[in-house]
Amino acid sequence: MSRSARPLLTRTTLAAVVTSMALTACGTSDPEPAASGGAAGSPSAEGCDGVETSDGPVSVTDDLGRTVELDAPAERVAVLEWQQTEMVLSLCLTPVAVADVEGYGQWNTAEELPEGVDDVGTRGEANLDALFAARPDLVIVEATGEDDPVLTQLDEYDVPVLATVGADASDPIRNMRDTFTLIAEVTGREARAEEVLDEFGTTLEESRQAVADSDVGVTEFVYFDGYAQGGNVAFRPFGQGSLFGELGEELGLTNAWTGPVDEAYGLGSTDIEGMRAVGDAAFFYTGTEIEEYQLAPLLEGNPAWSSIPAVAEGRVYEFPAGIWTFGGPRSAEQALEAFVELLTD
């Protein structure tokens, strides 16, 4: 896929999504095992001082119904997807290895990844030699099913694997919370997870109240990202069942995208004419500081785009860069705060 055809955001595990963006992985030139560099342990994030951890054997059922048993909570964790990387960091545990370190830093600012974590290649195709050189006691993956090729490859190694399902369009917020809780259980950090989820709940309530107390003038919205495709601009609206779509509705707004969406992530596909069909809805879209993925230059001077009510009336809002649209509780908090700031400014 050429650079111009890459969308602003992607999940490499999304088989049903419109397209995929091959964000380039940037591995370390001479990765040090985390045992020597101290990557395993608690990051210096807010609230991580003196975090409580449990001990003793662990037995959990992962999202594919597989039993994962450990002699003790996992401490040296390798993670192959950004949502789960963020979640591990939110639990005050620095992973020993992750997929696409550079890409994570560009697209997910909810939790900072400390230096010294091994880069094990792309999210779609990890470098297994680098992965197991980091000596993890648990590998966390996002899998589409038991026949997922990532699981097939990892089954050849004698290291426990926790399979998570990154999205569930029937209730994306619940799925996010459940995935976070599952990772907390296998790492012995249930108390920390409860604290983070309580903070998310508080942010949600405060954000809902802030919108209710303000004369925002917006009742319908569409969140989307976009990309160049064959000389045209294609859009990926976040419809019913998408995490950001549901977060917007939790604030009292109505998601105006009613077109087809995929069953897992609630994502649709359309063009400028399709965006015109949402009527007077306000637009919110993914922001990025990476020039080649910015949306505004693709639409500049386009008369069809300029004639859409939201565009003509200045109701198009760019989210701050680095809010991962498929993230964990901290990314969701960032999204809620962005909605409130843009709506009430």
MIVO-504923 format. One record per residue: residue in one letter; y, z, x of N, C-alpha, C, O, CB in turn. Coordinates in steps of 0.2 Angstrom, whole numbers, plus 5000, padded with zeros to 4 digits. Atoms other than C-alpha are relative to their C-alpha. Glycine has a CB too. Example, Ala and Ser with C-alpha at 12.3 -4.5 7.8 and 13.67 -1.06 7.14 Angstrom:
BEGIN
A499450005004497850395062500650005004500550035009500050064995;S499449994996499550365068500550034996501150044999500249935002;
***
This chain:
BEGIN
M499450005004500050005000500650005004500750045009500050064995;S499450014996501749955007500450064999500450104994500449944999;R499549955001503150085009500450004994500450054990500550015006;S499650015006504150014995499650014994499950024988500349935000;A500449995006502650034983499850074999499550094994499449965000;R500249945001502450214986500450044996501050044996500050045007;P499649965004502950334973500350065003500150085009499650034994;L499749954997504050484976499550065001499650095006500650034996;L500449945000502650614973499349974999499249924995500250064996;T500750025002500750604972499550065001499750115004499849945005;R500549954998499150704972499449955002499249904998499750044994;T500550054998497850614982499350014997498949964997499850015008;T500649995004496450684971500149974993499649984989499850075000;L499950025007497150604955499749934999500049885001500850004998;A500350075001495950464951500449964994500449904994499350014998;A499750035006496850434934500849995001501049954996499950044994;V499350015000498650434940500249935002499849895005500350055005;V499850075000499650274940499949975007499749925008500750004998;T500050034993499750254959500050065005500050125002500649965002;S500049944995499650364975500449985006500649935008499350015002;M499650014995500750394989499750035006499550095007500750044999;A500449984994499950405006500550035005500750005010499749945004;L499649964996501050535014499750015007499150035007500350074997;T500450004993500650525033499950075003500450115003500449965005;A500149934997499850675041500350005007500349945010499350015000;C499849994993500550735057499750065004499950115003500850015000;G500449954997499250835067500450035006500849995010499349985001;T499849984993499650945082499749975005499149955005499950085000;S500350034995499350875098499550035004499050005006500649985005;D500549964997498351015105499950074996500250124998500250025008;P500049945004497951135091499650065003499150055006499749984993;E500349944998497551315096499650034994499950034989500550055003;P500349965005496251405086500450064998500750095002499350025002;A499649945002497051535075499950065002500350115002500050004992;A500249934997496151675083500450025006500650075007499350005001;S499649994995497151655098500750004999501150045002499949955006;G499350005002498851615090500150054994500750064993500149934998;G499949955005498651745076500249974994500650004990500550055002;A499850035006498851625062499750034994500050044988499849925000;A500349975006497651715051500350074999500450115004499250015001;G499749945001498451865043500649994995500649944991500350035006;S499550005005500051905033500649965003500949985008500250074998;P499450044998501551785034500650054999500650104995500249944997;S499449965000503351865036500449984993501049984994500450005006;A499650015006503751825018500250064996500050114997499549954995;E499849945003504651935006499550034996499150004992500649974995;G500549975003503552064999499450015003498950045000499949974993;C500750004997502152045011499950065005499450075008500049945004;D500149944996502452205021499650054996499750074991500750045002;G500549955003500952325018499749984994499550024990500450064998;V500350035006500152205006499350034999498950045004499949935000;E500749975001498552284998499549955000499549904997500050044994;T500650055000496852205002499450044998499450105000500049965006;S500649965002495152254995499549985006499649945010499749974993;D500550024995493552255005499450004997499350014991500050065006;G500650005003491752245003499849934998500249884999499950044994;P500350065002490652094997500449974994500750004990499350004998;V499650045005491451954986499549954997499149925001500649975003;S500450055004490551854973500549974994500650014990499450034997;V499650035006491551734962499749934998499349905002500849985003;T500250065002491251584952500649955000501149964997499750004992;D499450045000492351434956500149964994499749964989499949965007;D499950045006493051304945499549954998499649924992500749975001;L500550055001491551194946499450044998498850014997499849965006;G500549965002490451344941499550025005498950045004499649964994;R500449994994489751364958500150075002500750105002500149955006;T499949934997489451544965500250005007499849975011499350044999;V499849994993490351584981500050075002500350124999500849975001;E500149944998489751734990500250015007500049975011499350024999;L499849994993490551815005499850085002499850124997500849995001;D500149934998490151975015500650044999500650114998499750005007;A499449965001491952025014500549954998500449894999500250035007;P499550055002493551945008500249955005500349975011500750044997;A499850054995494051785017500650025003501150035000500049934996;E499449994996495351805031500249945003500849925004499950055004;R499850074996495251635040499849954995499349924995499550005007;V500150055006495551515026500349935002500849935005500350034994;A499750074999495751325028500149974993499749984988499549965004;V499850035007496551235013500249935001500549905005500650044998;L499950084999496551045010500449984994500449914993499349974999;E499550035005497851034996500650055000500550115001499750004993;W499449974999499651084995500150064995500450114996500649964999;Q500049955005499551184979499750065002500050125002499749984993;Q500449954997498251294986500250035006500250095007499249995000;T499649984994499151305002500550054999500650115001500249955005;E499449965003500651374993499750074998500050124999500449974995;M500349945003499551494984499850055005499950115004499549994995;V500249964995498751564999500650045004500550105005499649965005;L499449974997500451595007500350054996500550104998500549955002;S499749955005501051684991499650065000499950114998500049974993;L500549945000499551804993500150035007499750085009499349984999;C499949964993500251855011499549985005499350035009500150074999;L500550024995498951765020500149935003500249884999499250004997;T499950074996499251625033499449975001498949995004500450015006;P500650044998497951495033499949985007500449975011499949944995;V500150024993497151445049500049925001500149905006499350025003;A499950074999497151265045500249974993500050004988499349965002;V499850045007497951145031500049935001500049915007500650034997;A500050075000497950965027500849985000501150004995499649974994;D499450035000499550875031500650055001501050064996500149954994;V499549954998500751005039500749974998501150014995499950035007;E499350035000502250895040500149984992500750004990500049945004;G499950015007502050835022500150064996500650064991499449964997;Y499949945004501851005015500750035001501150054996499550065002;G499349984998503551055024500549964996501049994995500150015007;Q499550055003504450905016500050014993500550014990499849935002;W500150005008503750924998500050064997500050074991499549954998;N500149945003503451104996500450055004500150075009499250024999;T499649954997504751235000499950074997500350114999500749985000;A500149935003504151374989499850055005500050115004499549994994;E500249964995503251455003500049975007499749915008499350034999;E500050044993503551415022499450015003499150075004500650035004;L500650004996502051375032500250025007500649985011499649935000;P499949984993502151475049499849955005499349915004499850075001;E500250044995502051385065499350025003499250085002500550005006;G500749984997500351375074499449994995498850004997500050075001;V500550025004499351325059499749935001500149885002500250014992;D500350074998498151185063500049954994499949964989499250015002;D499950065004498451015055499349975000499149955005500649955002;V500750035000496750945049500049934997499549914994499550044997;G500050075003497350765043500350004994500750044991499349985000;T499750015007497750705026499650044995499150064996500049924999;R500449975005497350785010499549964997499049994995500650014994;G500650045003496250645004499549995005498949985003500349934999;E500650014996495250635020500250045007500550025011500049925003;A499949954995495250785031499649985007499149955006499950074998;N500450004993494750785050499550065000499850115002500549995006;L500449955000493250885049499850045006499750105007499349984997;D500149974994493050915067500650055001500550105004500049945006;A499449965000494850985067499950064996500150124997500649964999;L500149955005494451085052499650065002499750115002499749974993;F500549954999492951175058500150035007499950085009499349975000;A499749974993493751195076500450064999500550105003500349955004;A499649955002494851315067499650064998499950124997500549994995;R500549955001493351425063500250044993500250104993500050055006;P499849965006493751465045499450034997498850014998500249944994;D500649975003492651585035500049984993499650004989500150085000;L500050035006493151495019500449935000501049935003500350054994;V499650065001493751315014500249994993499750004989499649945003;I499850015006494751294999500249934998500649905002500650054998;V499950075001494751124991500249994993500150034989499449955002;E499950025007495351034975499549944999499649895002500849984999;A500550045001493950944968500049974993500250004988499350035001;T500050045007493750814953499350024997499350004991500149935001;G500649995003491950864950499550025006499650015012499749944996;E500549984995490250914959499949945004499649955010499450024996;D500150064995490150734966500649985004500649935007499749944995;D499450014996491850744974499749995007499450035010500550054999;P500350014993491550664991500250055005499950065010500349935002;V499849944995492550805000499450055000499350085005500750034997;L500549955001491250924993499349985003499050025007499850024993;T500650024997489850814999500050005007499550025010499949924997;Q500050004993490450805016500050085003499750095008500749975002;L499949934998490850995017499350034999499150085003500550044996;D500749975001489051035011499650005006499150035006499749974994;E500450014993488450975028500150065005499850075010500149945003;Y499849954995489251125036499850074997499850084991500750005002;D500249935002488751315035500650044999500750095002499550035005;V499449965002490451375028500150004993500149954990500649975004;P499950005007490751435011500649964998501149955001500250074997;V499550045003491851315000500250024993499750034989499849935000;L499749985007492951364985500349944997500849915000500550065000;A499850065004493151214973500550034995500350064990499449964998;T499549995006494751224962500149944997500149885000500650045003;V499750055004495351114949500750014999501050054996499649994993;G499349995000497151084951500449994994501050014994500349955005;A499650015006497651044934499650004994499049984994500449935000;D500450015006497151054916500649994994501050044993499650074998;A499550025005498250964903500050044994500550044990500049934999;S500149975006497651074889500550075000500750094995499350024998;D499649944999498651224897500150005007499850045011499750074997;P499950014993499351184914500350075003500150085009500549955001;I499849944997500251354916499550055000499450095005500650034995;R500649954999498651454912499649985006499350025009499650004993;N500450024995497751344924500350025007499950045011499949925000;M499749984993498951374938499950085001499850105007500849994999;R500149934999498851564935499350015001499150065006500250044993;D500749994999496951554934499849985007499450025010499649974995;T500250034994496851454950500350055005499950075010500349935002;F499749954995498051584959499550065000499450095005500750014998;T500449935000496951734953499449995003499150035006499950014992;L500650024997495351644958500150015008499650045011499749944998;I499950004993496051624976500150075002499950095008500649965002;A499949934998496651804976499450045000499350085004500550034995;E500649975000494951864971499649995006499350045009499649984994;V500450024995494051774985500350035007500050035012499949935000;T499749974994495351844998500150074999500550105004500649965001;G499949935001495352014991500850024999501050085001499850045006;R499249985001497252014986500249994993500749964991500449955004;E499950005007497152044968500650034998501050014993499450034996;A499449975001498552164968500649965002501149964998500050075004;R499450044998499752044977500049944994500649934993499949975007;A500050065005499251904964500350034994500750004991499349984999;E499749975006499752024950500750015000501149994996499650074998;E499349994998501352064958500449934999500949924996500150035007;V499750075000501751874960500149974993500649944991499749955005;L500050035006501251824943500550044995500850014990499350014997;D499549965003502351974936500749975001501149974996499950075001;E499450024998503751904945500249934997500749914995500149995008;F499950075004503451724938500150014993500649984990499349965001;G499949985007503351804921500750024998501150004993499550054997;T499349985001505051884923500549955001501049944997500150065006;T499650064999505851724930500049964993500549934991499849965006;L500150045006505151634914500450034995500850004991499350004998;E499749975006505851764902500850005001501249984997499850075000;E499350004999507551774911500349924999500949924997500150025007;S499850075000507651584912500149984993500549944991499549955004;R500050025008507251564893500650034997500950004993499350034997;Q499549965003508551694889500749965002501249964998500050075002;A499450034998509851604900500249934996500749924995500049995008;V499950075004509551434891500250024993500749994990499449965000;A499849985007509651524874500750025000501050014994499550054998;D499449985000511251604879500649955001501249975000500150065004;S499550054998512151444884500049954995499549934992499849985007;D499950065005512751304874499849945005500349905007500749994997;V500250064995511751174885500149934997500149895001499350015002;G500050075003511851034872499549955001499549895000500749975003;V500650044998510150974877499450034996499350094996499850005007;T500649985004508650984865499449965002498849995002500149994992;E500650044997507550844872500149985007500749975009499949944995;F500050024993507150794890499449965002498949974998500150075004;V500650034996506050694901500150015007500650005010500049924998;Y500049994993505550744918499649945003499149925000499750075002;F500450054998504950604929500149995008500650025011500249934997;D499850034993504850524947499949934999499649904994499650045005;G500050075000504950344951499949975007499950015012500749974997;Y500150044994504550214964500049934999500049904994499250025002;A499950075001504750034968499349975000498849995003500349975007;Q500650035001503349924963500149924998500349904993499650034994;G499950075001503349734965500749984999500849934995499549984995;G499350025001505249724966500350044994500950034993500049934999;N499749965006505449834950499950075001499650095006499649974994;V500149935000505550014947499650034995499650014989500750044999;A500549975005504150104939500150085000500350115005499249995003;F499949935001504250284932499350034998498950004995500550014994;R500549965001503050424931500250064996500450114999499650025006;P499849945004503550534916499550054999498950044999500249974993;F500449955000502850704915500050024992500450064990500350065004;G500049995007502250714897499650074998499650115002499649944997;Q500449945003501250844886499450015005499049975006499849994993;G500649984995500050934898500250005007499850025011499549964998;S499850004993501050914913500450075002500650104997500649955002;L499749934999501651074922500750004999501050054996499850025008;F499350005001503451034923500249984993500850014991500449955005;G499950015007503450964905499950064996500350084992499649954998;E500149945004502751124899500550065002500750104998499350035001;L499549954998503951234909500749984997501050034994500150005008;G499450025004505351134901500050034993500550054990500249935000;E500149985007504651174884500050074999500350104994499449974997;E500049935000504451354888500750035000500950084998499750035006;L499349985000506351354890500349994993500950004992500449975006;G499850025007506551294872500249934999500549914994500650054999;L499950075000506751114876499449964997498949994996500249975007;T500550045003505750974868499849945005500349905007500149974993;N500150064996504850844879499949944996499649934992499350025004;A499950065004505350674873499549955002499449904998500749985001;W500550054998503950584882499450004996499050054996499850005008;T500650005004502650534869499549955001499049944998500250004993;G500450054998501850394878499350025003499250085003500349955005;P500749984997500050394885500150045006500550025010499649945001;V500149974993499650514899499350015002498950014998500450074999;D500749994998498150554909499850074998500250114997500049995008;E500349945004496950694903500150065005500150115002499349984999;A500049944996497150804918500750035002500850095001499749995007;Y499349984997498950804924500649994995501150014996500249975006;G499550015004499850744909500649955002501149955000500450064997;L499550044997500750604918499949934997499349904996499949995008;G500050075003501250434911500249955005500349965011500450004994;S499850064996501750264917500449964996500249944990499449965004;T499650055004503150154911500549975005500549985011500450044995;D499550044997504650044916500750024997500750074993499949935000;I499449995003506450044912500150004993500450044989500649965003;E500150015007506149984895499750064996499950084991499749934998;G500449945003504950124892500550065000500450104995499450015004;M499649945000506250254897500649994995500850044993500350005007;R499550015005507450174885499850034993500250054989500249934999;A500349985006506250224871500150074998499950094993499349985000;V500049925001506550414873500750024997500850074996499950035007;G499449995004508250394864500550045004500750025010499850044994;D499549964997509550524869499850065004500250105006500550034994;A500349954996508450634879500450015007500549955010499350005001;A499850004994509150704895499549995005498950005004500350075001;F500550024994508350654912500050055005500650075007500149935002;F500049964994507750764926499549975004499049945002499750084998;Y500450034996506950694941499950035007500350075009500249935001;T500249974993506150744958500549985005500649925006499349985002;G499650014994507350754972499750015007499250045007500650055000;T500250004993507050724990500549985005500949945004499449955001;E499550024994507950715007499749945004500149925008500150065004;I500350054996506750585013500349934997500149914991499250004999;E499750065003507750425011499649954997499849924992500449975006;E500450055003506350305008499750014994499449974990499549985005;Y500349985007505750404993500650014995500450044990499650055001;Q499549985005507450424985500149954994500049894995500750015003;L500050055006507650354967500649974999500649914997499850054994;A499450025002509450334965500249935003500449884999500650045002;P499850064997509650184977499649944997499849884996499850005007;L500450055003508250094968500349984993500249924990499350024998;L499750015007509250104951500749985000501049964995499950064996;E499350014999510950074958500249934997499949885000500350015007;G499850065003511849934948499649964995499749914994500149955006;N500450035005510449904936500350014993500350064991499350035001;P499749995006511249864920499650034994499850064990500349934997;A500549975005509649904909500050085001500050114996499349975001;W500049934999509650074917500650034998500650094995499850025008;S499449975001511450104916500250014992500650054990500649965003;S499850005007511450074897499650054996499750064990499849934997;I500449955003510150214893500550064999500950075003499450025005;P499549955002511150354884500150055005500650075007499850034994;A499949954995510750484897500349985006500750025009499250035002;V499750024994511250384911500849984999501250005003499749935003;A499350025001512850314903500450064999501050065000500049964993;E499649945001513350494898500050055005500250115004499850034993;G500149964995512950574914499650064999499750125001500750035002;R500549955002511450674908499449995004498850005002499950014993;V500550014995510350634923500050055005500550055009500049925003;Y499949944995509950784934499449995005498849995004499950064996;E500450004994509150774951499850075002500250115003500349965006;F500249944998508050924955500150015008500149965012499250014999;P499949994993508351004972499449985004498849985001500150085002;A500650024996507250934986499550055002499750115003500349975006;G500549964998505651014990499750054995499350104996500350055005;I500449965005505051084973499449964998499449904995500550014994;W500650035001503251034972499850004993499750054990499450035004;T500150005008502850974954499350014998499150024993500149934998;F500749985001501051024956499850065004499250075006499549945002;G500149944996501251194964499850064997499550054991500750015003;G500349935003500851374961500650044997501150014995499750045006;P499549965003501851514954500750005003501250004999499850075000;R499450004997503251504967500449934999501049934998499950015007;S499750065002503551324964500249994993500749974991499549945001;A499849995007503551354945500750044999501150024995499450034996;E499349965000504951484948500549965002501149964999499950065004;Q499550054998505951354958500249954994500849944993499849965006;A499950055005505751234944500450034994500950004992499349974997;L499649975005506351354931500750015002501150004998499650074998;E499349994998507851404941500449945000501049944999500050045007;A499750064999508251224944500249974993500849954992499649945003;F499850025007508151184925500650044998501150014995499450014995;V499449955003509351334921500649985004501149975000499850075001;E499450014996510551294935500349934998500949924997499950005007;L499850075002510651104930500350004993500749964991499549955001;L499850005008510751144911500750044999501050024995499550024996;T499549955002512051284912500649995005501150035004499850075000;D499550014995513151224927500649974996501249964999499849955005;
***
